[in-house]
Amino acid sequence: MEQALLNKILKAPKAELHMHIEGSLEPEQIFAFARRNKVKLAYDSVEALRAAYAFTDLQSFLDIYYAGASVLLKADDFYEMTRAYLDRARADNVIHTELFFDPQTHTERGVPVQAVVEGIEAAMADVEREHGLTSKLILCFLRHLPEQAALAAFKDALPMFERYGDRLVGIGLDSSERNHPPSSFARVFGKARDRGLRLVAHAGEEGPPAYIHEALDILRVERIDHGVRSIEDPALVKRLADARIALTVCPLSNLKLMVFDDMKNHSLKTLLDAGVAVTVNSDDPAYFGGYVNDNYVAVAEALELGEQDLYALARNSLEASFVDAPQRRAMIGKLDAYWQG
């Protein structure tokens, strides 16, 4: 691939729609927060922790992910973590981002959801005021826990939805997908839908295409997080394309977690060619070896994407954002002016 074309997408205005904020904790931050909060880690150095990032599947990653999150105890921790990610996103020319967070990961350790949201939201507000990078926040439920736990977490977070309604806009479903179908969370998604919240869910990463159908038909989500296994179901691919249901794909994550054995075998290009609104994102960048631009480079080179492919990926990210119509038009206008300039 020509370097000029790579540079073009790297500098292009774009949105990131699939990023777990706890997954942006770099090892150096983990150790700094552990010292500050007197949390004992299972690793004795940054190097030892980074060396442990040799994952065989989603669960092997989650074990380390939750251990890393254990150092987050105070609103200031969540602020500093979020601020660091947003500053990094700005360097990748991200102009809008929608972050996931997992309240159950923290409340089960005695950290109130108020501290989590207040710290994250304060960083978002500061970066938007100082640099114009807009952002939204999506509360995710841990699917390896029963729905009753998700219902309790949702009830606990209701004051945060009321206080930060412009920023905290929706709910999602994450954690280990195998044997945890989306249909198990129909009630909590129904409650969120009744409140007018935006709905997304992880499906079709390790789980089968049937989980994507469940997320669409039972949870009635607006976007599918990952969704790469939809390629196994031609009727589903057509449905996604016809309805312009965006997939928030995370190439480096898919490779690191063995969803694909080689980036050249990734389904992104085939899905894009079929008219699916594919977007590129970083998932948990501190653990998977790259932020959003690194993901663009990895997939562009491996799949030999052309200029129109790269433009479509960037535009899809802006079109699929949970923003109002005027902001969406303005963001797309900024991309078009850049791309044609």
C-alpha positions as CSV (number, residue, x, y, z in Angstrom):
1,M,0.0,0.0,0.0
2,E,1.2,3.5,-0.8
3,Q,2.4,5.5,2.2
4,A,0.5,8.5,0.9
5,L,-2.8,6.6,1.1
6,L,-1.9,5.4,4.6
7,N,-1.1,8.9,5.7
8,K,-4.4,10.1,4.3
9,I,-6.5,7.8,6.5
10,L,-4.3,8.4,9.5
11,K,-4.9,12.2,9.3
12,A,-8.5,11.9,8.4
13,P,-11.2,13.0,10.9
14,K,-12.8,9.9,12.3
15,A,-14.9,8.6,15.2
16,E,-14.1,5.7,17.5
17,L,-17.2,3.8,18.6
18,H,-15.8,0.6,20.4
19,M,-13.3,1.4,23.1
20,H,-13.5,0.0,26.7
21,I,-12.0,2.8,28.8
22,E,-10.6,0.3,31.3
23,G,-8.8,-1.3,28.4
24,S,-6.8,1.8,27.8
25,L,-4.9,1.4,31.0
26,E,-1.2,1.1,30.0
27,P,1.0,-1.0,32.3
28,E,2.8,2.1,33.5
29,Q,-0.5,3.6,34.6
30,I,-1.6,0.4,36.3
31,F,1.6,0.4,38.4
32,A,1.3,4.1,39.2
33,F,-2.3,3.7,40.4
34,A,-1.4,0.6,42.3
35,R,1.3,2.4,44.2
36,R,-1.0,5.4,44.9
37,N,-3.9,3.2,46.0
38,K,-1.8,0.6,47.8
39,V,-3.1,-2.3,45.6
40,K,-0.9,-5.4,45.4
41,L,-0.4,-6.7,41.8
42,A,0.4,-10.3,40.8
43,Y,3.3,-8.9,38.7
44,D,6.5,-7.3,40.0
45,S,7.2,-5.0,37.1
46,V,5.8,-3.3,34.0
47,E,7.8,-5.7,31.8
48,A,6.4,-8.8,33.5
49,L,2.8,-7.5,33.2
50,R,3.3,-6.6,29.5
51,A,4.8,-10.1,28.9
52,A,1.6,-11.6,30.2
53,Y,-0.4,-10.2,27.3
54,A,-0.2,-13.4,25.4
55,F,-3.8,-14.3,25.1
56,T,-5.3,-17.5,23.7
57,D,-8.9,-16.5,23.7
58,L,-11.3,-13.8,25.1
59,Q,-11.4,-15.3,28.6
60,S,-7.6,-15.4,29.0
61,F,-7.6,-11.6,28.2
62,L,-10.5,-10.9,30.5
63,D,-8.6,-12.4,33.5
64,I,-5.8,-9.9,33.1
65,Y,-8.2,-7.1,32.1
66,Y,-10.1,-7.4,35.4
67,A,-6.9,-7.6,37.4
68,G,-5.7,-4.4,35.8
69,A,-8.9,-2.6,36.6
70,S,-8.5,-3.4,40.3
71,V,-6.2,-0.4,40.7
72,L,-9.1,2.0,39.9
73,L,-10.6,3.1,43.2
74,K,-11.2,6.9,43.1
75,A,-12.8,9.4,40.7
76,D,-9.3,10.9,40.1
77,D,-8.1,7.5,38.8
78,F,-11.0,7.4,36.3
79,Y,-10.3,11.0,35.3
80,E,-6.6,10.4,34.6
81,M,-7.2,7.2,32.7
82,T,-9.9,8.8,30.5
83,R,-7.9,12.0,30.0
84,A,-4.9,9.9,28.8
85,Y,-7.0,8.0,26.3
86,L,-8.7,11.1,24.9
87,D,-5.4,12.9,24.5
88,R,-4.1,9.8,22.6
89,A,-7.3,9.7,20.5
90,R,-6.7,13.3,19.5
91,A,-3.3,12.4,18.2
92,D,-5.1,9.9,15.9
93,N,-7.4,12.6,14.6
94,V,-10.5,11.2,16.4
95,I,-13.1,14.0,16.5
96,H,-15.8,12.0,18.3
97,T,-15.6,8.9,20.5
98,E,-18.1,6.7,22.4
99,L,-16.6,5.0,25.4
100,F,-17.7,1.8,27.1
101,F,-17.3,1.3,30.9
102,D,-18.1,-1.6,33.1
103,P,-19.6,-0.5,36.4
104,Q,-20.0,-4.0,37.8
105,T,-16.2,-4.4,37.6
106,H,-15.9,-1.6,40.1
107,T,-19.0,-1.7,42.3
108,E,-18.2,-5.3,43.3
109,R,-14.9,-3.9,44.7
110,G,-16.8,-1.3,46.7
111,V,-16.2,1.6,44.2
112,P,-19.5,3.5,43.8
113,V,-20.8,4.0,40.3
114,Q,-20.9,7.7,41.0
115,A,-17.1,7.9,41.4
116,V,-16.7,6.0,38.1
117,V,-19.0,8.2,36.0
118,E,-18.0,11.5,37.6
119,G,-14.3,10.8,36.9
120,I,-14.8,9.7,33.3
121,E,-17.3,12.5,32.5
122,A,-15.1,15.2,34.0
123,A,-12.3,14.2,31.7
124,M,-14.6,14.1,28.7
125,A,-16.0,17.6,29.5
126,D,-12.5,19.1,29.9
127,V,-11.2,17.7,26.6
128,E,-14.3,18.8,24.8
129,R,-14.0,22.3,26.2
130,E,-10.2,22.5,25.6
131,H,-9.9,20.8,22.2
132,G,-13.4,20.2,20.7
133,L,-13.2,16.4,20.8
134,T,-16.8,15.3,21.6
135,S,-17.7,12.1,23.4
136,K,-20.5,9.9,24.7
137,L,-20.5,7.2,27.4
138,I,-22.1,3.8,27.3
139,L,-22.7,1.6,30.4
140,C,-22.0,-2.0,29.7
141,F,-23.3,-5.1,31.6
142,L,-21.1,-8.1,32.2
143,R,-22.7,-11.0,30.4
144,H,-21.0,-13.7,32.5
145,L,-23.0,-12.4,35.5
146,P,-26.8,-13.1,35.7
147,E,-29.3,-10.6,34.3
148,Q,-30.4,-9.9,37.9
149,A,-27.0,-8.4,38.5
150,A,-27.4,-6.2,35.4
151,L,-30.8,-5.1,36.5
152,A,-29.4,-4.1,39.9
153,A,-26.5,-2.2,38.2
154,F,-29.0,-0.4,35.9
155,K,-31.1,0.6,38.9
156,D,-28.0,1.8,40.8
157,A,-26.9,3.9,37.8
158,L,-30.3,5.6,37.1
159,P,-29.3,8.8,39.0
160,M,-26.2,9.0,36.7
161,F,-28.4,8.7,33.6
162,E,-30.5,11.5,34.9
163,R,-27.5,13.7,35.9
164,Y,-25.4,13.1,32.8
165,G,-28.1,12.4,30.2
166,D,-26.3,14.3,27.5
167,R,-23.2,12.3,28.0
168,L,-24.3,8.9,29.4
169,V,-26.5,8.0,26.5
170,G,-26.9,4.2,26.4
171,I,-26.2,0.7,27.5
172,G,-24.2,-2.2,26.1
173,L,-23.3,-5.9,26.7
174,D,-19.8,-7.2,26.9
175,S,-17.5,-9.7,28.6
176,S,-17.2,-13.4,27.7
177,E,-19.6,-14.2,24.9
178,R,-19.5,-18.0,24.8
179,N,-22.6,-19.6,26.3
180,H,-24.0,-16.1,27.3
181,P,-26.6,-15.3,24.6
182,P,-27.9,-11.7,24.3
183,S,-31.5,-13.1,24.9
184,S,-30.6,-13.6,28.5
185,F,-30.6,-9.8,29.0
186,A,-34.0,-9.0,27.4
187,R,-35.5,-7.4,30.5
188,V,-32.7,-5.0,31.3
189,F,-32.5,-3.9,27.6
190,G,-36.3,-3.4,27.6
191,K,-36.0,-1.1,30.6
192,A,-33.3,0.9,29.0
193,R,-35.3,1.1,25.7
194,D,-38.3,2.4,27.6
195,R,-36.1,5.2,28.9
196,G,-35.1,6.2,25.4
197,L,-31.5,5.0,25.8
198,R,-29.3,4.0,22.9
199,L,-28.6,0.2,22.7
200,V,-25.6,-1.8,21.5
201,A,-24.3,-5.2,22.3
202,H,-21.2,-7.4,21.6
203,A,-22.2,-10.3,19.4
204,G,-20.6,-12.4,16.7
205,E,-17.0,-12.2,18.0
206,E,-16.6,-15.6,19.5
207,G,-20.3,-16.3,19.6
208,P,-22.2,-17.5,16.5
209,P,-24.2,-15.4,14.0
210,A,-27.3,-16.5,15.9
211,Y,-26.2,-14.1,18.7
212,I,-26.3,-11.2,16.3
213,H,-29.9,-12.1,15.3
214,E,-30.8,-12.2,19.0
215,A,-29.2,-8.8,19.7
216,L,-31.2,-7.3,16.8
217,D,-34.5,-9.1,17.3
218,I,-34.7,-9.4,21.1
219,L,-32.5,-6.6,22.5
220,R,-33.3,-4.4,19.5
221,V,-29.9,-2.9,19.4
222,E,-28.8,-0.1,17.0
223,R,-25.2,-1.2,16.5
224,I,-23.4,-4.6,16.7
225,D,-20.1,-4.5,18.5
226,H,-17.7,-6.8,16.6
227,G,-20.1,-8.8,14.5
228,V,-17.3,-10.3,12.3
229,R,-18.9,-13.8,12.3
230,S,-21.9,-12.4,10.5
231,I,-19.9,-13.4,7.4
232,E,-21.0,-17.0,8.0
233,D,-24.7,-16.1,7.4
234,P,-25.3,-14.5,4.0
235,A,-28.9,-13.6,4.9
236,L,-27.6,-11.8,8.0
237,V,-25.0,-9.9,6.0
238,K,-27.7,-8.7,3.6
239,R,-29.9,-7.7,6.5
240,L,-27.1,-5.7,8.1
241,A,-26.3,-4.0,4.8
242,D,-29.9,-3.2,3.9
243,A,-30.6,-1.7,7.3
244,R,-27.3,0.1,7.6
245,I,-26.6,-1.5,11.0
246,A,-23.1,-0.6,11.8
247,L,-20.5,-3.1,13.0
248,T,-17.8,-1.8,15.3
249,V,-15.0,-4.0,14.2
250,C,-11.7,-4.2,16.1
251,P,-9.0,-5.8,13.9
252,L,-6.1,-6.0,16.2
253,S,-8.3,-7.4,19.0
254,N,-9.6,-10.0,16.6
255,L,-6.1,-11.1,15.8
256,K,-4.8,-11.0,19.4
257,L,-7.7,-13.1,20.6
258,M,-7.5,-15.6,17.8
259,V,-10.8,-14.8,16.2
260,F,-8.7,-14.8,13.0
261,D,-5.4,-16.5,12.7
262,D,-4.1,-14.0,10.2
263,M,-5.2,-10.5,9.4
264,K,-5.3,-11.4,5.7
265,N,-8.2,-13.7,6.6
266,H,-10.2,-11.0,8.3
267,S,-13.8,-10.6,7.1
268,L,-13.8,-6.8,7.1
269,K,-13.2,-6.3,3.4
270,T,-15.8,-8.9,2.4
271,L,-18.3,-7.3,4.7
272,L,-17.5,-3.8,3.4
273,D,-17.8,-5.0,-0.2
274,A,-21.3,-6.4,0.7
275,G,-22.4,-2.9,1.8
276,V,-22.2,-3.4,5.5
277,A,-21.5,-0.3,7.5
278,V,-18.2,-1.5,9.0
279,T,-16.2,0.8,11.3
280,V,-12.6,0.4,12.7
281,N,-11.9,0.7,16.4
282,S,-9.3,-0.3,19.0
283,D,-11.4,-2.2,21.7
284,D,-8.8,-2.4,24.5
285,P,-5.8,-0.7,23.0
286,A,-3.4,-1.1,25.9
287,Y,-3.7,-4.8,25.7
288,F,-4.0,-5.5,22.0
289,G,-1.1,-3.5,20.7
290,G,-2.6,-0.4,19.1
291,Y,-4.9,2.5,19.1
292,V,-7.4,3.3,16.4
293,N,-4.9,4.4,13.7
294,D,-2.8,1.3,14.3
295,N,-5.9,-0.7,13.6
296,Y,-6.5,1.2,10.3
297,V,-2.9,0.5,9.3
298,A,-3.1,-3.2,10.2
299,V,-6.2,-3.9,8.2
300,A,-5.5,-1.6,5.3
301,E,-2.1,-3.3,4.7
302,A,-3.3,-6.9,5.2
303,L,-6.4,-6.6,3.1
304,E,-5.0,-4.1,0.5
305,L,-7.8,-1.6,1.1
306,G,-8.3,1.1,-1.5
307,E,-9.0,4.8,-1.1
308,Q,-12.7,4.3,-1.3
309,D,-12.6,1.5,1.3
310,L,-10.8,3.8,3.7
311,Y,-13.1,6.7,3.1
312,A,-16.1,4.4,3.7
313,L,-14.7,3.2,7.0
314,A,-14.1,6.7,8.2
315,R,-17.5,7.9,7.0
316,N,-19.3,4.9,8.5
317,S,-17.8,5.8,11.9
318,L,-19.2,9.3,11.8
319,E,-22.6,8.2,10.4
320,A,-23.0,5.5,13.1
321,S,-22.3,7.9,16.0
322,F,-24.9,8.6,18.6
323,V,-25.0,12.4,17.9
324,D,-27.7,14.7,16.6
325,A,-28.2,15.3,12.9
326,P,-26.5,18.7,12.8
327,Q,-23.4,17.4,14.5
328,R,-23.3,14.3,12.2
329,R,-23.6,16.5,9.1
330,A,-20.8,18.8,10.4
331,M,-18.5,15.8,11.1
332,I,-19.1,14.3,7.7
333,G,-18.6,17.7,6.1
334,K,-15.3,17.9,7.8
335,L,-14.2,14.5,6.5
336,D,-15.4,15.3,3.0
337,A,-13.5,18.6,2.9
338,Y,-10.4,16.9,4.1
339,W,-10.7,13.9,1.7
340,Q,-11.3,16.0,-1.3
341,G,-8.7,18.7,-0.4
